[in-house]
Amino acid sequence: MHPDSVRETDRVPHGGSDDPDLLEFSANTNPHTPEGVAEVYADALGAARSYPNDDYPEFREAAADFADCDPGDVVPTPGGLAALRLAFAARVSPGDSVLVPYPSFGEYAREIRLQGGDPEFVPHDELLDADPADHAAAVVCNPNNPTGDAYDPDALREFAVRCREADALLVADEAFLGFTDRPSLAGSDGVVVARSLTKLFGLPGLRAGFAAATGDLGDDLATARRAWSLGTPAARVGAHCLGRSAFVAETRERVRRERARMADALRDDFGVYAPDGPPLSASSAPFLLLDLRGGGPGSGEQSPAELVAAARERGVAVRDATTFRGLDSHVRVAVRTPDENDRLLEVLADVRD
């Protein structure tokens, strides 16, 4: 990390509320967790009196099965963001340029700046057309946060090849890929994939995730990661969750069905972000991006901050998306259970009247 850059780099705002009286739609985490999590955690707590096995064989095997890569490619990390920091620390030097999508997750630019690098922002729907030559790295968020669209797999793999030929690292944030049936880039040469248990398995406080990388790149990440990078409860619960294929399938179907229903219900009052055609598809993530200027009569008269405050007064937390680069009239809402989603729709209709 570059000392001068640390002093000059601010923190990034995020969604999420710790108020138990609010219905949480500002963070995109699964409202459900896999069966058996509490029992696995409780059993692991006793074992936490000793240091964990720093090789994490059970966790790495489960992660490799989940991402369809070799266990030797898996580098355990305390969450997906730790995997991103590890990737940038291993390959970005002061003065290096990195292609970064926008609007997208704000931590990419922050982590690059902490290494002394310079983020070069590219519209997220044009990033695969960018030339990676003369850049140390490029970042893709797939599906993208906050828009929710996913890249065409063939176009993404072609871009990965171009990055490799240009000797530019490709960092693929797949935090929401588990909500889709799209293939991971894990196991691809010249790529670091970052995954977490935060979103799909509804465990943001557990801090468990992994990076996946091959060859010398994977060796560098494995060497650079901190010893005992996962606590024993996180490693055991993580391995348990990653093997729950039925839970994943049920979650995907619920999110797909509810996301479509919510988009239909909100379309008259909001502009619902829904790209069509390559290289992107409509939302594949457990959230929707809404434009307050895109609805019917009277739309645009309410600012995102005003809508967020009005929803909060009615017991619902939604995300002010103007904190994302390039957005100035947007809010983001998560997709939760049918009953909870009904409550959100009631609140949004009420605050827009």
Buried (B, 14 or more C-beta within 10 A) or exposed (E): EBEEBEEEBEEEEEBEBEEEEBBBBBBBBBBBBBEEBEEBBEEBEEEBEEEBEEEBEBBBBBBBBBBEBBBEBBBBBBBBBBBBBBBBBBBBEEEBBBBBBBBBBBBBBBBBBBBBBBBBBBEBBEBBEBEBEEBBBBBBBBBBBBBBBBBBBEBBBEBBEBBBEBEBBBBBBBBBBBBBEBBBBBBBBBBBBBBBBBBBBBBBEBBBBBBBBBEEBBEBBBEEBEEBBBBBBBBBBBBBBBBBEEBBEEBBEBBBEBBEBBBEBBBEBBBBBBBEEEBBBBBBBBBBBBBBEBBEEEBEEBBBEEBBEBBBEBEBBBBBBBBBBEBEBBBBBBBBEEEBBBBBBEBBEEBBE
